[in-house]
C-alpha cells in the first residue's frame, strides 16, 4: 500500500486528472497528443520505480540502470564481507580445538 502513495505515482495520477479535465473542452491537436505521450512516459517511469523499490526491499535483483542498483551492490558487498568474516571466524575456532 505504501508504494501506491509514492510521489511519482501520485503525481502521474494527478496529472492524468488534470489532462482529462483540460481535454474535455479543447479540440484534439498535436499538442494534446504530446501531452498524453508525456504523461504515459511519466506514468511508466513511476511504475518502474515502484517495481524497483519493491524488488530492492525484498532483496531481489534490480536492473543495472535503476537508481537503486548502487545501493544493492553495496548491500551485496557488505553481505559477502560479513559471510567471509564469519567463515574465517569459524575456521579459526575449528583450528583452535
DRENTORKOL-3810 file (N, C-alpha, C; in nm, 4 decimals):
REM DRENTORKOL-3810
@n.u->0.0809; n.v->-0.1189; n.w->0.0000; ca.u->0.0000; ca.v->0.0000; ca.w->0.0000; c.u->0.0859; c.v->0.1263; c.w->0.0000
@n.u->0.2035; n.v->0.1167; n.w->0.0649; ca.u->0.2878; ca.v->0.2367; ca.w->0.0721; c.u->0.3414; c.v->0.2760; c.w->-0.0645
@n.u->0.3525; n.v->0.1800; n.w->-0.1557; ca.u->0.4031; ca.v->0.2091; ca.w->-0.2890; c.u->0.3028; c.v->0.2913; c.w->-0.3706
@n.u->0.1748; n.v->0.2725; n.w->-0.3445; ca.u->0.0723; ca.v->0.3429; ca.w->-0.4209; c.u->0.0727; c.v->0.4928; c.w->-0.3959
@n.u->0.1212; n.v->0.5327; n.w->-0.2801; ca.u->0.1207; ca.v->0.6743; ca.w->-0.2470; c.u->0.2587; c.v->0.7375; c.w->-0.2615
@n.u->0.3446; n.v->0.6771; n.w->-0.3431; ca.u->0.4736; ca.v->0.7378; ca.w->-0.3733; c.u->0.4532; c.v->0.8648; c.w->-0.4532
@n.u->0.5479; n.v->0.9562; n.w->-0.4456; ca.u->0.5302; ca.v->1.0865; ca.w->-0.5086; c.u->0.5215; c.v->1.0770; c.w->-0.6598
@n.u->0.5987; n.v->0.9886; n.w->-0.7213; ca.u->0.5958; ca.v->0.9768; ca.w->-0.8674; c.u->0.4619; c.v->0.9270; c.w->-0.9176
@n.u->0.4117; n.v->0.8232; n.w->-0.8547; ca.u->0.2831; ca.v->0.7658; ca.w->-0.8956; c.u->0.1688; c.v->0.8619; c.w->-0.8643
@n.u->0.1749; n.v->0.9242; n.w->-0.7496; ca.u->0.0710; ca.v->1.0212; ca.w->-0.7122; c.u->0.0709; c.v->1.1392; c.w->-0.8094
@n.u->0.1896; n.v->1.1866; n.w->-0.8460; ca.u->0.1998; ca.v->1.2969; ca.w->-0.9413; c.u->0.1468; c.v->1.2594; c.w->-1.0785
@n.u->0.1760; n.v->1.1373; n.w->-1.1230; ca.u->0.1265; ca.v->1.0925; ca.w->-1.2541; c.u->-0.0262; c.v->1.0825; c.w->-1.2546
@n.u->-0.0826; n.v->1.0367; n.w->-1.1461; ca.u->-0.2289; ca.v->1.0242; ca.w->-1.1390; c.u->-0.2948; c.v->1.1617; c.w->-1.1363
@n.u->-0.2402; n.v->1.2538; n.w->-1.0594; ca.u->-0.2993; ca.v->1.3878; ca.w->-1.0559; c.u->-0.2827; c.v->1.4600; c.w->-1.1898
@n.u->-0.1730; n.v->1.4329; n.w->-1.2584; ca.u->-0.1541; ca.v->1.4910; ca.w->-1.3914; c.u->-0.2570; c.v->1.4353; c.w->-1.4896
@n.u->-0.2867; n.v->1.3068; n.w->-1.4783; ca.u->-0.3878; ca.v->1.2468; ca.w->-1.5657; c.u->-0.5241; c.v->1.3111; c.w->-1.5429
@n.u->-0.5559; n.v->1.3378; n.w->-1.4182; ca.u->-0.6833; ca.v->1.4021; ca.w->-1.3873; c.u->-0.6871; c.v->1.5416; c.w->-1.4499
@n.u->-0.5767; n.v->1.6147; n.w->-1.4384; ca.u->-0.5701; ca.v->1.7487; ca.w->-1.4989; c.u->-0.5823; c.v->1.7421; c.w->-1.6502
@n.u->-0.5161; n.v->1.6451; n.w->-1.7114; ca.u->-0.5252; ca.v->1.6297; ca.w->-1.8568; c.u->-0.6668; c.v->1.5943; c.w->-1.9007
@n.u->-0.7311; n.v->1.5073; n.w->-1.8256; ca.u->-0.8694; ca.v->1.4711; ca.w->-1.8595; c.u->-0.9624; c.v->1.5913; c.w->-1.8501
@n.u->-0.9469; n.v->1.6678; n.w->-1.7448; ca.u->-1.0324; ca.v->1.7868; ca.w->-1.7287; c.u->-1.0048; c.v->1.8894; c.w->-1.8370
@n.u->-0.8785; n.v->1.9078; n.w->-1.8711; ca.u->-0.8423; ca.v->2.0067; ca.w->-1.9710; c.u->-0.8760; c.v->1.9659; c.w->-2.1128
@n.u->-0.8809; n.v->1.8358; n.w->-2.1383; ca.u->-0.9057; ca.v->1.7910; ca.w->-2.2754; c.u->-1.0540; c.v->1.7751; c.w->-2.3084
@n.u->-1.1418; n.v->1.7980; n.w->-2.2145; ca.u->-1.2847; ca.v->1.7858; ca.w->-2.2421; c.u->-1.3340; c.v->1.8933; c.w->-2.3382
@n.u->-1.2907; n.v->2.0147; n.w->-2.3163; ca.u->-1.3456; ca.v->2.1262; ca.w->-2.3931; c.u->-1.2593; c.v->2.1670; c.w->-2.5117
@n.u->-1.1388; n.v->2.1141; n.w->-2.5196; ca.u->-1.0475; ca.v->2.1568; ca.w->-2.6270; c.u->-1.0475; c.v->2.0556; c.w->-2.7411
@n.u->-1.0163; n.v->2.1014; n.w->-2.8611; ca.u->-1.0070; ca.v->2.0073; ca.w->-2.9739; c.u->-0.8812; c.v->1.9204; c.w->-2.9614
@n.u->-0.8844; n.v->1.8070; n.w->-3.0257; ca.u->-0.7741; ca.v->1.7122; ca.w->-3.0214; c.u->-0.6683; c.v->1.7555; c.w->-3.1227
@n.u->-0.5557; n.v->1.8081; n.w->-3.0728; ca.u->-0.4486; ca.v->1.8572; ca.w->-3.1596; c.u->-0.3204; c.v->1.7808; c.w->-3.1297
@n.u->-0.2151; n.v->1.8165; n.w->-3.2031; ca.u->-0.0871; ca.v->1.7509; ca.w->-3.1807; c.u->-0.0311; c.v->1.7844; c.w->-3.0433
@n.u->-0.0672; n.v->1.8984; n.w->-2.9878; ca.u->-0.0222; ca.v->1.9338; ca.w->-2.8532; c.u->-0.0858; c.v->1.8426; c.w->-2.7487
@n.u->-0.2104; n.v->1.8103; n.w->-2.7700; ca.u->-0.2782; ca.v->1.7184; ca.w->-2.6784; c.u->-0.2152; c.v->1.5795; c.w->-2.6859
@n.u->-0.1802; n.v->1.5378; n.w->-2.8071; ca.u->-0.1143; ca.v->1.4076; ca.w->-2.8237; c.u->0.0191; c.v->1.4069; c.w->-2.7504
@n.u->0.0963; n.v->1.5142; n.w->-2.7644; ca.u->0.2251; ca.v->1.5228; ca.w->-2.6946; c.u->0.2069; c.v->1.5226; c.w->-2.5431
@n.u->0.1032; n.v->1.5891; n.w->-2.4947; ca.u->0.0763; ca.v->1.5911; ca.w->-2.3511; c.u->0.0456; c.v->1.4501; c.w->-2.3000
@n.u->-0.0355; n.v->1.3750; n.w->-2.3749; ca.u->-0.0691; ca.v->1.2392; ca.w->-2.3343; c.u->0.0501; c.v->1.1450; c.w->-2.3459
@n.u->0.1327; n.v->1.1625; n.w->-2.4478; ca.u->0.2539; ca.v->1.0800; ca.w->-2.4605; c.u->0.3486; c.v->1.1094; c.w->-2.3444
@n.u->0.3631; n.v->1.2346; n.w->-2.3110; ca.u->0.4463; ca.v->1.2745; ca.w->-2.1978; c.u->0.3937; c.v->1.2136; c.w->-2.0680
@n.u->0.2618; n.v->1.2169; n.w->-2.0517; ca.u->0.2032; ca.v->1.1571; ca.w->-1.9320; c.u->0.2280; c.v->1.0065; c.w->-1.9287
@n.u->0.2154; n.v->0.9401; n.w->-2.0431; ca.u->0.2366; ca.v->0.7948; ca.w->-2.0474; c.u->0.3802; c.v->0.7590; c.w->-2.0094
@n.u->0.4759; n.v->0.8376; n.w->-2.0556; ca.u->0.6156; ca.v->0.8131; ca.w->-2.0202; c.u->0.6365; c.v->0.8338; c.w->-1.8702
@n.u->0.5804; n.v->0.9397; n.w->-1.8168; ca.u->0.5923; ca.v->0.9668; ca.w->-1.6734; c.u->0.5298; c.v->0.8552; c.w->-1.5917
@n.u->0.4134; n.v->0.8087; n.w->-1.6347; ca.u->0.3449; ca.v->0.7009; ca.w->-1.5637; c.u->0.4254; c.v->0.5719; c.w->-1.5692
@n.u->0.4830; n.v->0.5400; n.w->-1.6854; ca.u->0.5645; ca.v->0.4194; ca.w->-1.6988; c.u->0.6882; c.v->0.4263; c.w->-1.6093
@n.u->0.7511; n.v->0.5418; n.w->-1.6021; ca.u->0.8675; ca.v->0.5572; ca.w->-1.5151; c.u->0.8297; c.v->0.5447; c.w->-1.3678
@n.u->0.7143; n.v->0.5968; n.w->-1.3303; ca.u->0.6685; ca.v->0.5855; ca.w->-1.1919; c.u->0.6403; c.v->0.4404; c.w->-1.1556
@n.u->0.5785; n.v->0.3663; n.w->-1.2468; ca.u->0.5525; ca.v->0.2241; ca.w->-1.2227; c.u->0.6849; c.v->0.1487; c.w->-1.2114
@n.u->0.7796; n.v->0.1799; n.w->-1.2982; ca.u->0.9107; ca.v->0.1159; ca.w->-1.2917; c.u->0.9818; c.v->0.1436; c.w->-1.1602
@n.u->0.9697; n.v->0.2649; n.w->-1.1090; ca.u->1.0307; ca.v->0.2990; ca.w->-0.9805; c.u->0.9665; c.v->0.2207; c.w->-0.8664
@n.u->0.8357; n.v->0.2046; n.w->-0.8725; ca.u->0.7664; ca.v->0.1265; ca.w->-0.7697; c.u->0.8117; c.v->-0.0192; c.w->-0.7751
@n.u->0.8239; n.v->-0.0744; n.w->-0.8935; ca.u->0.8679; ca.v->-0.2138; ca.w->-0.9087; c.u->1.0106; c.v->-0.2305; c.w->-0.8574
@n.u->1.0998; n.v->-0.1371; n.w->-0.8927; ca.u->1.2384; ca.v->-0.1453; ca.w->-0.8458; c.u->1.2472; c.v->-0.1340; c.w->-0.6939
@n.u->1.1689; n.v->-0.0453; n.w->-0.6364; ca.u->1.1696; ca.v->-0.0285; ca.w->-0.4907; c.u->1.1216; c.v->-0.1553; c.w->-0.4215
@n.u->1.0180; n.v->-0.2148; n.w->-0.4761; ca.u->0.9659; ca.v->-0.3385; ca.w->-0.4154; c.u->1.0665; c.v->-0.4519; c.w->-0.4272
@n.u->1.1308; n.v->-0.4647; n.w->-0.5431; ca.u->1.2333; ca.v->-0.5675; ca.w->-0.5595; c.u->1.3496; c.v->-0.5453; c.w->-0.4643
@n.u->1.3920; n.v->-0.4196; n.w->-0.4498; ca.u->1.5025; ca.v->-0.3872; ca.w->-0.3604; c.u->1.4675; c.v->-0.4227; c.w->-0.2159
@n.u->1.3448; n.v->-0.3895; n.w->-0.1737; ca.u->1.3024; ca.v->-0.4193; ca.w->-0.0368; c.u->1.2948; c.v->-0.5688; c.w->-0.0104
@n.u->1.2598; n.v->-0.6466; n.w->-0.1116; ca.u->1.2519; ca.v->-0.7919; ca.w->-0.0964; c.u->1.3882; c.v->-0.8598; c.w->-0.1069
@n.u->1.4868; n.v->-0.7871; n.w->-0.1581; ca.u->1.6190; ca.v->-0.8454; ca.w->-0.1764; c.u->1.6389; c.v->-0.9068; c.w->-0.3138
@n.u->1.5433; n.v->-0.8889; n.w->-0.4031; ca.u->1.5561; ca.v->-0.9386; ca.w->-0.5398; c.u->1.6466; c.v->-0.8454; c.w->-0.6204
@n.u->1.6939; n.v->-0.8948; n.w->-0.7335; ca.u->1.7825; ca.v->-0.8152; ca.w->-0.8179; c.u->1.7046; c.v->-0.7048; c.w->-0.8890
@n.u->1.7633; n.v->-0.5865; n.w->-0.8931; ca.u->1.7058; ca.v->-0.4757; ca.w->-0.9689; c.u->1.7901; c.v->-0.4551; c.w->-1.0939
@n.u->1.7351; n.v->-0.3858; n.w->-1.1914; ca.u->1.8063; ca.v->-0.3616; ca.w->-1.3164; c.u->1.9300; c.v->-0.2750; c.w->-1.2911
@n.u->2.0301; n.v->-0.2914; n.w->-1.3743; ca.u->2.1535; ca.v->-0.2161; ca.w->-1.3573; c.u->2.1356; c.v->-0.0664; c.w->-1.3807
@n.u->2.0331; n.v->-0.0282; n.w->-1.4578; ca.u->2.0099; ca.v->0.1135; ca.w->-1.4829; c.u->1.9177; c.v->0.1777; c.w->-1.3783
@n.u->1.8801; n.v->0.1018; n.w->-1.2788; ca.u->1.7945; ca.v->0.1530; ca.w->-1.1731; c.u->1.8749; c.v->0.2424; c.w->-1.0785
@n.u->1.8119; n.v->0.3452; n.w->-1.0237; ca.u->1.8824; ca.v->0.4267; ca.w->-0.9240; c.u->1.9172; c.v->0.3490; c.w->-0.7974
@n.u->1.8520; n.v->0.2358; n.w->-0.7759; ca.u->1.8782; ca.v->0.1548; ca.w->-0.6576; c.u->1.9899; c.v->0.0532; c.w->-0.6783
@n.u->2.0423; n.v->0.0400; n.w->-0.7996; ca.u->2.1468; ca.v->-0.0586; ca.w->-0.8288; c.u->2.2733; c.v->-0.0371; c.w->-0.7461
@n.u->2.3242; n.v->0.0856; n.w->-0.7318; ca.u->2.4441; ca.v->0.1021; ca.w->-0.6484; c.u->2.4208; c.v->0.0631; c.w->-0.5022
@n.u->2.3038; n.v->0.0934; n.w->-0.4499; ca.u->2.2728; ca.v->0.0561; ca.w->-0.3117; c.u->2.2648; c.v->-0.0952; c.w->-0.2974
@n.u->2.2111; n.v->-0.1610; n.w->-0.3995; ca.u->2.2021; ca.v->-0.3065; ca.w->-0.3948; c.u->2.3412; c.v->-0.3689; c.w->-0.4042
@n.u->2.4272; n.v->-0.3131; n.w->-0.4868; ca.u->2.5638; ca.v->-0.3638; ca.w->-0.4975; c.u->2.6385; c.v->-0.3454; c.w->-0.3655
@n.u->2.6165; n.v->-0.2320; n.w->-0.3016; ca.u->2.6790; ca.v->-0.2051; ca.w->-0.1726; c.u->2.6295; c.v->-0.3046; c.w->-0.0678
@n.u->2.4990; n.v->-0.3328; n.w->-0.0696; ca.u->2.4419; ca.v->-0.4292; ca.w->0.0245; c.u->2.4991; c.v->-0.5693; c.w->0.0004
@n.u->2.5130; n.v->-0.6083; n.w->-0.1260; ca.u->2.5683; ca.v->-0.7400; ca.w->-0.1585; c.u->2.7144; c.v->-0.7491; c.w->-0.1149
@n.u->2.7909; n.v->-0.6433; n.w->-0.1364; ca.u->2.9316; ca.v->-0.6417; ca.w->-0.0948; c.u->2.9423; c.v->-0.6545; c.w->0.0565
@n.u->2.8572; n.v->-0.5826; n.w->0.1291; ca.u->2.8575; ca.v->-0.5885; ca.w->0.2748; c.u->2.8217; c.v->-0.7291; c.w->0.3238
@n.u->2.7213; n.v->-0.7911; n.w->0.2593; ca.u->2.6814; ca.v->-0.9261; ca.w->0.2985; c.u->2.7923; c.v->-1.0269; c.w->0.2691
@n.u->2.8589; n.v->-1.0132; n.w->0.1545; ca.u->2.9699; ca.v->-1.1025; ca.w->0.1199; c.u->3.0843; c.v->-1.0875; c.w->0.2191
@n.u->3.1129; n.v->-0.9652; n.w->0.2574; ca.u->3.2203; ca.v->-0.9385; ca.w->0.3523; c.u->3.1877; c.v->-0.9998; c.w->0.4889
@n.u->3.0623; n.v->-0.9880; n.w->0.5312; ca.u->3.0206; ca.v->-1.0453; ca.w->0.6592; c.u->3.0262; c.v->-1.1977; c.w->0.6546
@n.u->2.9880; n.v->-1.2562; n.w->0.5412; ca.u->2.9931; ca.v->-1.4025; ca.w->0.5282; c.u->3.1373; c.v->-1.4516; c.w->0.5302
@n.u->3.2276; n.v->-1.3802; n.w->0.4635; ca.u->3.3684; ca.v->-1.4194; ca.w->0.4636; c.u->3.4275; c.v->-1.4076; c.w->0.6031
@n.u->3.3896; n.v->-1.3043; n.w->0.6757; ca.u->3.4391; ca.v->-1.2851; ca.w->0.8120; c.u->3.3887; c.v->-1.3957; c.w->0.9040
@n.u->3.2613; n.v->-1.4343; n.w->0.8871; ca.u->3.2048; ca.v->-1.5424; ca.w->0.9681; c.u->3.2723; c.v->-1.6748; c.w->0.9363
@n.u->3.3005; n.v->-1.7002; n.w->0.8087; ca.u->3.3684; ca.v->-1.8236; ca.w->0.7701; c.u->3.5101; c.v->-1.8269; c.w->0.8269
@n.u->3.5776; n.v->-1.7125; n.w->0.8245; ca.u->3.7131; ca.v->-1.7053; ca.w->0.8782; c.u->3.7110; c.v->-1.7282; c.w->1.0298
@n.u->3.6118; n.v->-1.6714; n.w->1.0984; ca.u->3.5996; ca.v->-1.6912; ca.w->1.2423; c.u->3.5728; c.v->-1.8377; c.w->1.2749
@n.u->3.4881; n.v->-1.9004; n.w->1.1937; ca.u->3.4546; ca.v->-2.0423; ca.w->1.2158; c.u->3.5792; c.v->-2.1299; c.w->1.1944
@n.u->3.6548; n.v->-2.0960; n.w->1.0908; ca.u->3.7773; ca.v->-2.1720; ca.w->1.0628; c.u->3.8787; c.v->-2.1555; c.w->1.1747
@n.u->3.8870; n.v->-2.0359; n.w->1.2319; ca.u->3.9786; ca.v->-2.0085; ca.w->1.3401; c.u->3.9398; c.v->-2.0873; c.w->1.4649
@n.u->3.8082; n.v->-2.0932; n.w->1.4938; ca.u->3.7598; ca.v->-2.1685; ca.w->1.6085; c.u->3.7847; c.v->-2.3171; c.w->1.5910
@n.u->3.7698; n.v->-2.3650; n.w->1.4688; ca.u->3.7903; ca.v->-2.5065; ca.w->1.4401; c.u->3.9375; c.v->-2.5447; c.w->1.4588
@n.u->4.0276; n.v->-2.4572; n.w->1.4162; ca.u->4.1702; ca.v->-2.4881; ca.w->1.4284; c.u->4.2185; c.v->-2.4751; c.w->1.5716
@n.u->4.1482; n.v->-2.3988; n.w->1.6545; ca.u->4.1865; ca.v->-2.3831; ca.w->1.7949; c.u->4.1513; c.v->-2.5055; c.w->1.8760
@n.u->4.0622; n.v->-2.5887; n.w->1.8287; ca.u->4.0222; ca.v->-2.7103; ca.w->1.9034; c.u->4.1208; c.v->-2.8142; c.w->1.8900
END
